[in-house]
Amino acid sequence: MTGGGIGPLEPGEGTWDHEDAPTGPRTPAPPGWTGRPRAFYARHRRAVLTAASVAVLAAAAVRIHATRPEPPAALPPSPPSQTLSLTYGEPVEPAPDGAAFAFTVRVRTSSGPPVTVERIGQPSPALSVSIRPRLPASVAAGEVRELLVLIQTKDCVHVARNSGLPFLEVTLSNGTQKEDHSYIPGDRYARDLSVALTRACPETRDEPSPSPS
């Protein structure tokens, strides 16, 4: 071959090295664009700040709950005798058979839970007491109930007809407390009771029995 030889190989189409590849003009970046790394950092920073804010709020809530004063404990209801009143009504004439004295009383609960009247009695062993309607009787707050009290004489010799301030012994309960309480119905009750007992047990009871002949 004349003047022959193998010359340098020409690169074929599409075989340009990446670093040597020709680059065309680039489109300018929009104003304010700072590139992907900064945008990623901004998003990451917002997520971190949000998580920190949630943690701070949670800690504040825990602290407020821990330092919040405990609510005061519920007070027990008042003793039943402080909410239930017993008022003397009227004598019943004539008294039912077997009773020396009959009269009405009105019982009323002013507030709180219902009060149950379990028993009404009196201190003299010479007398007995019965109630109509029969006890127990529950009286709700604001309610007024009327009861009929019958007093029978068991032993006229020992009946104290002239008691200055006779009273009634009452047993009450309100679901949490049970109480024995004495009610003094008043002077009118004392007077009516004395009249009834004098009628049932005349003064001749104290005269000595005549001696046998």
Secondary structure, DSSP 4 states (H G I P E B T S, - for coil): --S----PPPP-TT---TTTS---PPPPPPTT---HHHHHHHHHHHHHHHHHHHHHHHHHHHHHHHHSPPPPPPPPPPPHHHHEEEEEEEE-SSPPTT-SEEEEEEEEE-SSS-EEEEEEE-S-TTEEEEEESPSPEEE-BT-EEEEEEEEEES-GGG--TT-SS--EEEEEE-SS-EEEEEE---HHHHHHHHHHHHHHS-GGGGSPPPPP-
